[in-house]
Amino acid sequence: MNKAVEGGMEELDAQSYCDCMQDKLEKKYPNSGDPELLTLDMDSPAMKTMVNDCLLKD
């Protein structure tokens, strides 16, 4: 959240974005020990979709 605020995002928007991403990631990877979590590709189309969904969320 701090990085989002440092990047110019309002604090409430940053909190909403972080909450949204956490929810999406926990649903996709319910096991925190999932090895896929170690190799998440932030530039993958699926990840970009998640990010955009959370950024555009009202």
C-alpha positions in Angstrom: 0.0 0.0 0.0 2.8 2.4 0.8 4.3 2.0 -2.7 0.9 2.8 -4.3 0.6 6.0 -2.1 4.2 6.9 -2.9 3.3 6.5 -6.6 0.6 9.1 -6.3 -2.5 7.0 -5.4 -4.8 8.3 -2.7 -4.6 6.3 0.5 -8.2 5.0 0.3 -7.8 4.0 -3.3 -4.5 2.2 -2.5 -6.2 0.3 0.4 -9.1 -0.7 -1.9 -6.7 -1.8 -4.6 -4.6 -3.9 -2.2 -7.7 -5.5 -0.6 -9.0 -6.3 -4.1 -5.7 -7.9 -5.2 -5.3 -9.8 -1.9 -8.8 -11.2 -2.4 -8.2 -12.2 -6.0 -4.8 -13.9 -5.2 -6.2 -15.7 -2.2 -9.0 -17.1 -4.3 -6.6 -18.2 -7.1 -4.0 -19.5 -4.7 -5.8 -20.7 -1.5 -2.7 -22.6 -0.3 -0.1 -20.0 0.7 2.5 -22.7 0.2 1.6 -23.0 -3.5 4.9 -23.0 -5.4 3.3 -21.0 -8.2 3.2 -18.0 -5.8 7.0 -17.9 -5.9 7.1 -17.5 -9.7 4.1 -15.1 -10.3 4.7 -13.3 -13.5 3.4 -9.8 -12.9 3.5 -9.2 -16.7 1.3 -12.2 -17.6 -2.0 -11.5 -19.2 -3.9 -13.0 -16.3 -2.1 -10.9 -13.8 -2.6 -7.7 -15.9 -6.3 -8.5 -16.0 -6.4 -8.8 -12.2 -4.6 -5.6 -11.7 -6.8 -3.7 -14.2 -9.9 -5.1 -12.6 -8.8 -3.8 -9.2 -7.6 -0.5 -10.5 -10.9 0.2 -12.3 -13.0 -1.0 -9.4 -15.4 1.7 -8.1 
